């Protein structure tokens, strides 16, 4: 029986499934790394399970929280928020020129963007708690040391994210402005700023959220804010008061996160 060539349809050729060898090897290596790291640091699941009774005992001691302590810690909490506002604002403003210098599509020469990126990497290498410890040693205990720590932290984070956004902008407007003879300042003002303003504000608000959390902890090393009172209550074994501080910090952070998320959603 002959086959009509006009009605013949070839069977579809499905590509073969890629082998899972690479995925399996990756999972095995990650598990081996996790187990080896856990073993070498003595942080095993067994220790976690053995510590659960002590954790439950601590939770029982924290409740009910001492709500009368709110009158004492409300002022330091406001100081913590002010520290975050000052640190984020100054750090964000300082980050703008450095971000422009670090963007290779703006600086165009390695003599400018390589040193700028080196400075950013150096600042971002040092955690905020270490910054706070250094400034406490220099300027003494108080919020000034915490503000300086937040300035450096905000500077490194905002500048890093902003220069990456600058490098991802559409080059079309920049090329058009170059063709009509625009100078460098006009090039940046009319070609770069409109494209990165929304992203910069989103990074600024995100950094503010992070700084509120960080400012609440910097007091543990003497850098002012609510952390000083948290450290004091823990040393005094007043876990009910520590619970009050934690709950207040949690509520403030949730409120700021909610407002910041709404504002970022309108900007982007």
C-alpha positions as CSV (number, residue, x, y, z in Angstrom):
1,X,0.0,0.0,0.0
2,X,1.6,3.3,-1.1
3,X,1.9,6.4,1.1
4,X,0.6,9.6,-0.3
5,X,3.6,12.0,-0.1
6,X,1.3,15.1,0.0
7,X,-0.5,13.8,3.2
8,X,2.7,12.6,4.9
9,X,3.5,14.5,8.1
10,X,6.8,13.8,9.8
11,X,6.8,13.0,13.4
12,X,7.8,15.9,15.6
13,X,11.3,15.6,17.0
14,X,11.3,16.5,20.7
15,X,14.7,17.5,22.1
16,X,16.1,15.1,24.7
17,X,15.9,16.1,28.3
18,X,19.2,17.5,29.6
19,X,21.0,15.2,32.0
20,X,20.5,15.9,35.7
21,X,24.1,15.2,36.5
22,X,25.0,18.8,36.9
23,X,22.1,19.6,39.2
24,X,22.7,16.5,41.3
25,X,26.4,17.3,41.7
26,X,25.5,20.9,42.7
27,X,23.1,19.7,45.4
28,X,25.5,17.2,46.7
29,X,28.3,19.7,46.9
30,X,26.1,22.3,48.7
31,X,24.9,19.7,51.2
32,X,28.5,18.5,51.8
33,X,29.6,22.2,52.3
34,X,26.7,22.8,54.7
35,X,27.4,19.7,56.8
36,X,31.2,20.3,56.9
37,X,30.6,24.0,57.9
38,X,28.1,22.9,60.6
39,X,30.6,20.3,61.9
40,X,33.6,22.7,62.0
41,X,31.7,25.5,63.7
42,X,29.9,23.1,66.2
43,X,26.6,24.4,65.1
44,X,24.7,21.2,64.6
45,X,20.9,20.5,64.5
46,X,21.4,18.4,67.7
47,X,22.6,21.5,69.6
48,X,19.6,23.4,68.4
49,X,17.2,20.7,69.6
50,X,19.0,20.5,72.9
51,X,18.7,24.2,73.4
52,X,14.9,24.4,72.7
53,X,14.0,23.9,76.4
54,X,16.2,26.9,77.4
55,X,14.7,29.0,74.6
56,X,11.2,28.2,75.8
57,X,12.2,29.1,79.4
58,X,13.5,32.4,78.2
59,X,10.2,33.1,76.3
60,X,8.2,32.3,79.4
61,X,10.3,34.9,81.3
62,X,9.7,37.5,78.7
63,X,5.9,37.3,79.0
64,X,3.9,39.2,80.0
65,X,5.9,42.3,78.8
66,X,6.3,45.2,81.1
67,X,4.2,47.7,79.2
68,X,4.8,50.4,81.9
69,X,8.4,50.5,80.5
70,X,7.0,52.2,77.4
71,X,7.2,55.6,79.1
72,X,10.9,55.1,79.6
73,X,11.9,53.8,76.1
74,X,9.6,55.9,73.9
75,X,12.2,58.8,73.9
76,X,15.2,56.5,73.0
77,X,13.1,54.9,70.2
78,X,12.4,58.4,68.7
79,X,16.2,59.0,69.0
80,X,16.8,55.8,67.1
81,X,14.5,57.0,64.3
82,X,16.2,60.4,64.2
83,X,19.6,58.7,64.0
84,X,18.4,56.7,61.0
85,X,17.0,59.8,59.3
86,X,20.2,61.8,59.7
87,X,22.5,58.9,58.8
88,X,20.5,58.0,55.7
89,X,20.1,61.5,54.4
90,X,23.7,62.5,54.8
91,X,25.0,59.2,53.5
92,X,22.6,59.3,50.5
93,X,23.7,62.8,49.5
94,X,27.4,61.9,49.8
95,X,26.7,58.8,47.6
96,X,25.5,60.8,44.6
97,X,28.8,62.2,43.3
98,X,30.7,59.0,44.1
99,X,28.1,56.9,42.2
100,X,28.5,59.2,39.2
101,X,32.3,58.8,39.3
102,X,31.9,55.0,39.7
103,X,29.7,54.5,36.7
104,X,31.9,53.5,33.7
105,X,29.4,54.9,31.1
106,X,29.7,58.4,32.7
107,X,33.4,58.6,33.8
108,X,34.6,56.7,30.7
109,X,38.1,56.4,32.2
110,X,39.5,53.8,34.5
111,X,41.4,56.5,36.4
112,X,38.1,57.7,37.8
113,X,35.7,54.8,38.2
114,X,38.3,52.3,39.5
115,X,39.3,54.3,42.5
116,X,35.7,55.3,43.2
117,X,34.7,51.6,43.2
118,X,37.6,50.7,45.4
119,X,36.4,53.2,48.0
120,X,32.9,51.8,47.8
121,X,34.1,48.3,48.2
122,X,36.3,49.3,51.1
123,X,33.4,51.1,52.9
124,X,31.0,48.2,52.3
125,X,33.5,45.7,53.6
126,X,33.2,47.1,57.2
127,X,29.9,46.3,58.9
128,X,27.9,49.0,60.6
129,X,28.5,47.5,64.1
130,X,32.3,47.7,63.6
131,X,31.9,51.3,62.4
132,X,29.9,52.0,65.5
133,X,32.5,50.4,67.8
134,X,35.3,52.4,66.2
135,X,33.4,55.7,66.5
136,X,32.4,55.0,70.1
137,X,36.1,54.5,70.9
138,X,36.9,57.8,69.3
139,X,33.9,60.0,70.2
140,X,32.6,58.2,73.3
141,X,29.2,56.6,74.0
142,X,26.2,58.4,72.5
143,X,24.2,58.8,69.3
144,X,26.9,60.8,67.5
145,X,28.9,57.6,67.0
146,X,25.8,55.8,65.8
147,X,25.0,58.5,63.3
148,X,28.5,58.4,61.8
149,X,28.3,54.6,61.5
150,X,24.9,54.9,59.7
151,X,26.3,57.6,57.4
152,X,29.2,55.4,56.2
153,X,26.8,52.4,55.8
154,X,24.3,54.4,53.9
155,X,27.0,55.9,51.7
156,X,28.3,52.5,50.6
157,X,25.0,50.9,50.0
158,X,23.3,53.8,48.2
159,X,26.3,54.5,46.0
160,X,26.7,50.9,45.0
161,X,23.1,50.5,43.9
162,X,22.9,53.9,42.3
163,X,26.0,53.5,40.1
164,X,24.8,50.1,38.9
165,X,21.5,51.8,37.9
166,X,23.4,54.5,36.1
167,X,25.3,51.9,34.1
168,X,22.0,50.3,33.1
169,X,20.3,53.5,31.7
170,X,19.3,53.9,28.1
171,X,22.3,55.3,26.2
172,X,20.1,56.8,23.4
173,X,19.4,60.2,25.1
174,X,23.1,60.5,26.0
175,X,24.2,59.9,22.5
176,X,21.7,62.4,21.1
177,X,22.8,65.1,23.5
178,X,26.4,64.5,22.6
179,X,25.5,64.9,19.0
180,X,24.0,68.3,19.6
181,X,27.1,69.5,21.6
182,X,25.8,69.3,25.2
183,X,28.5,69.6,27.8
184,X,29.1,67.1,30.6
185,X,26.9,68.8,33.2
186,X,24.0,69.1,30.8
187,X,24.6,65.5,29.8
188,X,24.3,64.3,33.4
189,X,21.4,66.7,34.3
190,X,19.1,66.1,31.4
191,X,20.2,62.6,30.3
192,X,21.2,60.7,33.5
193,X,19.2,62.2,36.4
194,X,15.7,61.7,34.9
195,X,16.5,58.0,34.3
196,X,17.8,57.2,37.8
197,X,15.9,59.5,40.1
198,X,13.1,57.0,40.8
199,X,15.6,54.2,41.4
200,X,17.7,56.4,43.7
201,X,14.7,57.3,45.8
202,X,13.8,53.7,46.1
203,X,17.3,52.8,47.2
204,X,17.3,55.7,49.6
205,X,14.0,54.5,51.2
206,X,15.2,50.9,51.4
207,X,18.4,52.1,53.1
208,X,16.3,54.0,55.6
209,X,14.4,50.9,56.5
210,X,17.6,49.0,57.0
211,X,19.1,51.8,59.1
212,X,16.1,51.9,61.5
213,X,16.8,48.2,62.3
214,X,20.5,48.8,62.5
215,X,20.1,51.9,64.7
216,X,18.2,49.8,67.2
217,X,21.1,47.4,67.5
218,X,24.0,49.9,67.5
219,X,23.2,50.8,71.1
220,X,24.6,47.4,72.1
221,X,28.1,48.8,71.5
222,X,27.3,52.1,73.1
223,X,26.2,54.1,69.9
224,X,23.0,55.5,71.4
225,X,19.4,54.8,70.7
226,X,17.1,52.1,72.0
227,X,19.9,49.5,71.9
228,X,21.4,51.0,75.0
229,X,18.3,50.2,76.9
230,X,18.0,46.7,75.4
231,X,21.6,46.0,76.5
232,X,20.8,47.3,80.0
233,X,17.7,45.2,80.4
234,X,19.4,42.1,79.2
235,X,22.3,42.6,81.6
236,X,19.8,43.1,84.4
237,X,17.9,39.9,83.4
238,X,14.7,42.0,83.0
239,X,13.5,40.0,80.1
240,X,9.9,41.4,80.4
241,X,11.3,44.8,79.7
242,X,13.5,43.5,76.9
243,X,10.3,42.0,75.4
244,X,8.7,45.4,75.5
245,X,11.6,46.9,73.6
246,X,11.5,44.2,71.0
247,X,7.8,44.5,70.5
248,X,8.0,48.3,70.1
249,X,10.9,48.0,67.7
250,X,9.0,45.4,65.7
251,X,5.9,47.6,65.5
252,X,7.9,50.7,64.4
253,X,9.8,48.7,61.8
254,X,6.6,47.2,60.4
255,X,5.0,50.7,60.1
256,X,8.1,52.2,58.4
257,X,8.3,49.2,56.0
258,X,4.7,49.6,55.1
259,X,5.0,53.3,54.4
260,X,8.3,52.9,52.5
261,X,6.8,50.1,50.4
262,X,3.9,52.3,49.4
263,X,6.1,55.2,48.5
264,X,8.5,53.0,46.5
265,X,5.6,51.5,44.6
266,X,4.6,55.0,43.4
267,X,8.1,56.0,42.4
268,X,8.9,52.9,40.3
